[in-house]
Amino acid sequence: MDETTQPTAQGPFSRVLGGTSGSGAPAAAVLAGEYYLKEELGQGGHGIVYKAEHRILGRPAAVKILHPHLADNREMMQRFVREARVVNQIRHANVVDIHDFGLLPDGRPYLVMELLPGRTLSQLLKEKGRLPPARALAYLEPVCVALEAVHQTGVVHRDLKASNVAVLTEGVVPRVKLLDFGIAKFIHPEQDFGGLTVVGQRLGSLHAMAPEQLRGSPISPATDIYALGVLLFQLLTASYPFHSNDPLELERMHLEMPPPPPSAWVPVSPALDAVVLRCLEKEAGRRYPDVASFLAALRAAVLPASQCGTSRARSTRAFALHVAVVPEGDEDDQVYVTTSELLDGLERELRTLGFIPTVRTGMTLLGVYLLEDTSPTAPRRLVETGRELHARTLAQGAAHPGMRVTVSTCAHLGQVDICQTPAGVEVVGGPVVDIAGWVVRNGGDFVLTPEAARVHGELTRQPLTTPS
């Protein structure tokens, strides 16, 4: 921003949000305190978050401002004060830091927070789909460390969800920060603001809301444990435990319906099922007593099944099907839900046919069929199975109104590394898992790699569709 566009400094509000557009977006060179608002980063139910810069120091920051239509709402105003107070008390490396708090001339409060790089866990899930148990544990460990610090400070977050976890780095040990304490609550009444919640008032996100939140009953750290269970289920399956387009029906499911185990969707161990189901107990007293107990149980459930090292692995021949379901047009939550539903159905069918679902992202699926104990003619049968699955997936995608998808399927023959675990045979590596080395991006057809085409051709003596 050059000097000709900067406002003359006449105190902290030389130009303010009175110069915004009707939507609340800032005009050029708008100031909130000592920070220029440069661009909008996102909106939530309570406020708008802007990328900002200190007008003198040039320090980047994120500024959250209450929505204009909530300016006369006393409760929402006090929630902004609460959020600043809560985060200031926690002061933890895995919790977003708030630098400053202030009021605009029109009376609306704003928070100045650290500007975080990266994306949210929700965005990561949309791109990558469900995560292996060991990777889910890697992301949840720093979340649990943050949440334990929150509870020790005497606070319940009560809106824990994937979109409120910022992923700063995605390495072997991910770095994350817990966000949005706008509806957090102090556990002890003497710490809390009076009059912000009343009996029967429900705050939170419906997909992850504990039964006591829905009933308007007292909340406790166990409320966040329930949300941890929902988040773990989502990381493992790329889905929520309860689904309904009717909010009242979704509430009834949380209050009355037994939660499904993750193994109903994906191949995970009974021990991991048990961790999720204990978190999702309807009665708070039946859940884990604290975050540390949850994390210990999760580690115990995940680590034994992930210790299938190379010394125990062996190589075998396998047939592989890689399916990509790519939506056309604008991307929104419904597109991702529909794509996930198509891949979920395909994954269940592959498992029924004896395939091992090995790699799953937001739009792709790799299924592996071991050939060590099959007849020599098995590849021909599996190719025809792949053609049928491709055609059915394409037809199912076309059946969704208002949505078009491209379905691309590639069949391959190669070597995989496998080993036996308590949960069954696990694919741990090998050339077949190196998808980039063989998958053909064919733009919406069923094709064979040269390896698959050669073996299939030797068996059928018929022309084949092969990549050019």
N, C-alpha and C positions, 0 to 999 in steps of 0.2 A: 504494500500500500504506500504510494508516494505522498509527499507532504501536502500536495495540493488537494488531496481528497481527505486528509485528516482534519477533524474538527479542532478548533482552537480550544485549548484546555482552559476551561473556566470553572474548575471544580470537577467533581467526579462524574457529573452527568451533563456534559456540555451538549451532547446529542444523545437521545435515548430512544426507547422503543415507541415513543409517540410517533416516530417517523417510519413505522413499519407498514408493511402491506396489510390488507384485510385479513390475511391468513395468520398474521403474527410473525411472519418471517422478517428479518431485519433489513432495512435499507442499507446502503453503503455507509461504512464508517460509523455504525451504531456502537455506542458505549454502554457497557454494564459495569459500573464502578470504574476500575482502571483497565478494563479489558475491551478490546475491539471484538465484536461478533463478526466472524468472517463467513461462516457458512453453516447451514443446518446439518446436524449429524443424524438426528432421529427424533421421534416423538413417542411419548407414552401417555398413559391415562391422565397423568398429573402435570406434565411439563414438556417443554421442548429443550433439546440439548444442542448447543452450538459449539463449533470449533472456534476458539478465541485466541487472542494474543495480547499480552500486557503491553500497553501503549508506550511505555518507556523502556522496559527491560527486554521486550520482545519474547518473553517466555510464553510458550504455548500452553493452553489449558482447555478444558471443557467447561462450558457455562450452562447450567440448567435453570430455566426460568419457568415459573408457573404459567399455565395456560391463561390467556386473557379472560376467558369465560369463567374462570375459577377465582378471579381476583376478589370477589365479594364473599367467597366461601371461607369462613373463619377456620373451619376444620382443616381445609387444604393448606391454608396459610401456616397453621401450626404444625402440620406434617413436615413442611419444609424445614422449620426450626428443629423439629425432632430429628430429621435425617442428619442435619449438621451436628447436632449434639451427640447422637448415637455413634457416628463414625469417628468423631473426635475422641470419644471415650475408648473406642476399640484400639485404634492405632496399631494396625497389624499389616505386615508386608503383603498378605494375600487379600487385603480389603482395600477398595478404592479409597484414595486419600482426598479429603476436602480441605482446600486451602483457605477459603474465605466464604463469608455469607454477607448479603446485603439486601437492600430494598431499592427498587426503581422508584422514580418520582411518582408513578401511578400507584405505588404501594405494593406492587408484586415483589415477592422475594426471589432471590437467585442464589445459586450455589456455584462456587468456583472449584472445580475438581481437576485432578490430574488427567491429562489427555492420554488415553491408553492406545497403543498400537494394536494391530491384529484384529480379531473378530470375536464374536461370541461363540460359545459352545453350541448354541442352536444353529448358527450359520455353518459351523463345521460339520454338524450332523446332516444338514441338508446336502452338503457336498459329498461327504464320504459315506453316508449311510451308517448302519449299525457297526459297532466296534467290537473287536475280540475282547473277551473278559479281561485279559491282562492290560489292554489299552484303556478300557473303561476304568480299571483300578488306578492307572497312572493319572488320569484326569481328576478322579474323585479324591485322591489323597490330598492334594493342596486345597481342594474345596472343603474337605473335612477339617483340615488344620485351621482354615479361616473360620469355619462355623463353630469349632470348639472354642476359639478365642472370643467369638461373638457371645456364646452362651456363658462363658466365664465372666464376661463383663455384665451379665445380667440382662441380656437382650435376646429376643426371639426374632429371627428375620421375617418369617411367615410369608415370604414370596420367593422361595428358592426354586429356580427353574433354569433351564439351559440358556435362555436369553439373558439371564442375570449373572452369567459367568463369562468374564472376558478372558480369552485365550491369548496371552502375550507371545508365547513361543510354543511350538509343537514338537519339541525334541523328545529324547528318551524320557527325560523328566520335564513334563510341561510346566510352564509358568502361567498361573491363572490369578485372577482377582475377582472377588465377590462384589457385585454391584447392587445398587438400588435398595436403600434402606428406608424408602418412603413410607412403608407401612409396618416397619419394625416396631416391636413393643417391648418395653421394659418388663421384666418378669415381676419385679417387686413394685407394688402400687406407689410406694413413697417416692420412687424414682421417676414415675411417669407423669406426663401432663394429664391434668384432669379433664374429663369430658370429651376425649377424642373418640372413644368407642363406647358403645352401649350394648347391653344384653340384646342378642338377636342380630347385631350388625356383623356382616361377613366381609372380610377383606382377604384378597389373594387372587391367584389364578386358578380357575375352576378345574383345569386338568390335573392340578397338583394339590388341590385343597383337601386337607385332612377333615375327617368327619366332624371333629369338634369345632373347626372353623365354620362348617356349613350349619351346624346346630347353634352357632353363636355362644358356645360354651367357653369356659376359660381355656386359654392356650398355654403351652409350655414348650420346652425344648423338644418334647416328643412330636410336636407339630412339624418342626423342621425335619425330624427323623422320617416322618411319613413322606415329606417332599423328597428327601434323599432316596427313598425307595422308588418313587415315581421316576426320578432322574436316572437311577441305575437301570431300571426297566427300559427307559427310553434309550440309553446308551447301548444296551445289549440288543435291542430289537428294532430301533429306529421308529418306535411307536409308543403311544401312551397305553397304560394298562386298561383304561376305560375310554370308550369312544361313543359319542352320540352328538348329532347336530342339535338336539333338544337340550337346552341347559338344565331343565327340570329332570330329565331322564339321566343326565350325567351326574347330577347331584344324588339321585336315588342310587346309582351304581356305587358311588363312593360310600354312601351310608349303609347300603344293604347287600350289595352283590359281592361274593367272594372274588378276590383278585385272581387273574390268571397267572400261572407261573411263566417265567420267560421261556422255559423249555417247550411251551405250547407253540412258540413262534420260531425259536432257534435252538440248535443243539448245545445246551449248557448242562452243567452237572447238577445233580439234586442238591448239593451243598449251596450252589449259587441261587437256585430256586428258593431255598429256605431263607437265605439272607433277605431277598426281596420281599417274600411273603411276610416275614416278621415285621419289616418296616411298615407294611401296608395293613397291619392289624387295625380293626375298627376302633378298638379301645386303646387309648394312649398307653395305659399301664402294661400292655402286652408287647409293646415295641421295645427296641433296645433302650436301655436306661440312659445312654449318652452317646455322643458321636464317637468317642474312642472305642466303645464296645462294638458299634457298627463297623468301624474301620478294621478292627481286629478280626471280626467274623468274615468280612469281605476278603481280607488278605488270605485268611486260612482257606476260603473257598476257591480262590483264584489261583494262588501260587502253585499248589501241587499239580493242578491240571496243565500248567504252563511250563513245567520242568521236563519237557520232552526234548532233551538235548540231542546234539548231532551224534553222540556216541551210541544212542539207542535207536537212531533212525536208520531206515533201510530204503533203498531205491526200488521202484517197481514201475511197470508200464501202465499207462492210464489213458483213457479217452476224456477229453475236456470239451465242455460247451461254455462259450462266453456269450452272454446276451446283454445288449445295451438297449435300454428303453429311454429314448430321448424325446421329451415333449417339444412341440413346436409352439411358437407364439410367446406371449408374456408369461413370465414366471411368477407364481404366487403360491400361497400355502396349499391351495386345493390341488394345484398341479403336482406338487411334491407328494401330497397324500395319495393321489391317484396313481402316480408312478410307483410309489412304495407298495400300494395294494397289488399292482400287476406283478411286481417282483416278489412279493410275499407269496402269491399264488403259485408262481413259477417255482419258487424255492421249495414249497411244500410238495409240489408234483415231482421235482427232481429227487427229493429225499425218498419219496415213495418208490421211485424207480431204482433206488440203490445208489444214487449219486451222493457225493459228499459236498455240500455247499462250502466253498473254500474262501472266496473273496466276495464281499458285498459292499458296494458303495451306494451313493444316493441314486444312481441310474444304471448300474451294471451288476451282473452276477456271474460268478464262475462256479460251475459244477464239475466235479471230478469223479469219474467212474473207474475203479481199479480193475485191471484186466488180468491180474495174476492167476485167478482161478476160473477164467471164462473160456469158452470155446473159441477156436480160431476165427469163426464167422461172426463173433460178437461185434467187431467194429462196424460191419455192414448194418446190423440191427440197430446199433446205437446212432448211426448217421440218420437212418429213417426216423428214429425216435426224435432226434434233434430237429428234423424238418417239421414233424408234427407239432412239436412244442413251439417252434417259431411261428407256425401258421396260427395256432391257437392264441398265442400271446398277441399277435398282430390283430386278430379278430376281437379279442377282449379290449384292446386299446381303442379300436375303432368304435366300440359300443358305448364309450363314454361321451355323452353329448357335450358339444362345445369344446372338445379337446382333441387334438391330433398328435399322434406319437409316431416316431420312426423306430422300428424294431430291427436291430441288426444282430445276427447270430453267426458265430464262427466256431467250427468244429476242428479239433486238433488231436493228434496222437503224440505222446511224449513220455518222459520220465518224471515221476514225482518222488519226493522223500516223505515217508510216513513213519509213524510210530504208534504204539498202543498206549493209551492213557486210561485212567479210570472211567472217563466219559465215552470211550470208544476209540476207533482209529482216527488219528489226527494227521492232516496233511501239513508238513512243517517246512517244505521247500521243494527245490527241484526246478528244472527248466519250465515245466508247465505253469508254475506259479508266477514265472516272469512273463506277465501278460504282454508287456510292451515288446517282447521279443518275437511274438507270433500272431497276436490278434490283428486281423485285417479289418480296417474301418471301411465297411462296404456300403454305407449309406442306405441301409434298409433292405437287406436280403439275407439268404442263408448261403454261406460259402464254406468251403473246406480249405484248410491249409495244405500245402504240397505234401506234408507228411500224412495227413489223413486221406488226401485224394489218392496217393499212391497205393496205400493199403486197401482202400475201398475199391479202387479200380482193379486191382489184382483179383479181388473177390467177385466183382460184378461184370467186368469187361464191358462197362457202359461209359458213355461220355459223362463227364462231371463238371460241375461249376467250380472253377478254381480261380484264385485271385490272379490278376494279370501282373 
